[in-house]
Amino acid sequence: MEDTRFETNAKRVDHRQELVNIISERLITMESKDVFEKMDNAGVPCGPIHTIDQVINHPQVRAREMMIEIEHPIVKNLKVPGFPVKLSETPSKVRRHPPLLGEHTDEVLEELGYSKEQIQNLKSGNVI
């Protein structure tokens, strides 16, 4: 670029909005993969900003099992985050599905000292 308004960082800061407008006008005409390739080839550190769907389906996310499918009583093949740390001698395992609304209410209340009768009274009174 030969525009003297942008030849130093200080000048780029002074003319920031103009520079943003110029870059935006150019980038809007390009595919993100092309922008990445040009920046990467020029040695500029960069990376794409993915949508959630692109992240979930990214080959590296799949290879590292960062999203896994588990059995669920309502949602077939529920996708949930996998384990971030992979240990060669201790493989990770999801042991149960995310709880349904109220699934563990009785258990929690019993642990808090409520009797089965008290819990039933709370249910009968539509408290829980």
C-alpha positions in Angstrom: 0.0 0.0 0.0 1.5 3.3 -1.0 -1.0 5.6 0.8 1.1 7.8 3.1 -1.8 8.0 5.6 -0.9 4.4 6.6 2.8 4.2 6.3 3.5 4.1 10.1 1.6 2.6 13.0 1.1 6.1 14.4 -0.5 7.3 11.1 -2.6 4.1 10.9 -3.9 4.9 14.4 -4.6 8.5 13.4 -6.5 7.3 10.3 -8.0 4.2 11.9 -11.6 4.6 10.7 -10.5 5.3 7.1 -8.3 2.2 7.2 -11.1 0.1 8.7 -13.4 1.2 5.9 -10.9 0.4 3.2 -10.2 -3.0 4.7 -13.9 -3.8 5.2 -14.8 -2.8 1.6 -12.1 -5.2 0.3 -12.8 -8.1 2.7 -16.5 -8.1 2.1 -15.8 -9.2 -1.5 -13.6 -12.2 -0.4 -14.2 -15.6 0.9 -12.7 -16.2 4.4 -10.6 -19.1 3.1 -9.0 -16.7 0.6 -8.3 -14.1 3.2 -6.7 -16.7 5.5 -4.6 -18.0 2.6 -3.3 -14.5 1.6 -2.6 -13.5 5.2 -0.9 -16.8 6.0 1.2 -16.6 2.8 2.3 -13.0 3.9 3.4 -14.3 7.3 0.5 -12.5 9.1 -0.7 -14.5 12.2 -4.4 -15.1 11.6 -7.2 -17.7 11.8 -10.8 -17.9 10.7 -13.6 -17.0 13.0 -16.0 -20.0 12.8 -19.7 -20.3 13.4 -20.8 -22.7 16.1 -21.7 -25.3 13.4 -18.3 -24.9 11.8 -16.6 -25.4 15.1 -18.6 -28.5 16.0 -17.9 -30.1 12.6 -14.2 -29.0 12.3 -11.9 -32.0 11.6 -9.6 -31.1 14.5 -12.5 -30.9 16.9 -13.7 -34.3 15.7 -10.2 -35.8 15.8 -9.7 -34.6 19.4 -13.2 -35.7 20.4 -13.9 -32.2 21.7 -17.6 -32.8 20.9 -19.1 -36.2 21.6 -22.4 -37.8 21.2 -24.1 -39.5 24.2 -27.3 -41.3 24.8 -30.1 -39.2 26.3 -33.7 -40.2 27.2 -35.2 -37.4 25.1 -32.6 -36.1 22.7 -31.3 -38.7 20.3 -27.5 -38.6 20.0 -27.0 -35.5 22.2 -23.8 -33.6 21.3 -22.0 -32.4 24.4 -18.4 -31.0 25.0 -15.9 -33.8 25.3 -13.1 -34.0 27.9 -10.5 -31.3 27.3 -7.6 -33.3 28.8 -6.7 -36.6 27.1 -4.7 -39.0 29.3 -3.2 -42.1 27.6 -3.4 -44.3 30.6 -6.8 -43.0 31.9 -9.3 -42.7 29.1 -12.3 -40.4 29.8 -15.9 -41.6 29.8 -19.2 -39.9 30.1 -21.1 -42.0 32.6 -24.5 -40.3 32.5 -26.5 -37.8 30.5 -27.2 -34.2 31.6 -30.1 -34.5 34.1 -33.7 -33.9 33.1 -35.5 -31.2 34.9 -36.3 -32.5 38.4 -34.6 -35.8 37.7 -32.6 -35.8 41.0 -34.9 -33.7 43.1 -35.8 -36.5 45.5 -32.2 -37.6 45.8 -31.0 -34.1 46.6 -33.8 -33.4 49.1 -33.1 -36.8 50.8 -29.4 -35.8 51.1 -30.6 -32.6 52.7 -32.4 -34.6 55.3 -36.0 -34.5 54.0 -38.0 -37.7 54.6 -39.9 -39.4 51.7 -43.1 -38.2 53.3 -41.9 -34.5 53.4 -40.9 -34.8 49.8 -44.3 -36.2 48.8 -46.0 -33.3 50.6 -43.8 -30.9 48.7 -44.9 -32.6 45.4 -48.6 -32.7 46.5 -48.5 -29.0 47.3 -46.9 -28.3 43.9 -43.8 -26.8 45.6 -41.6 -29.1 43.6 
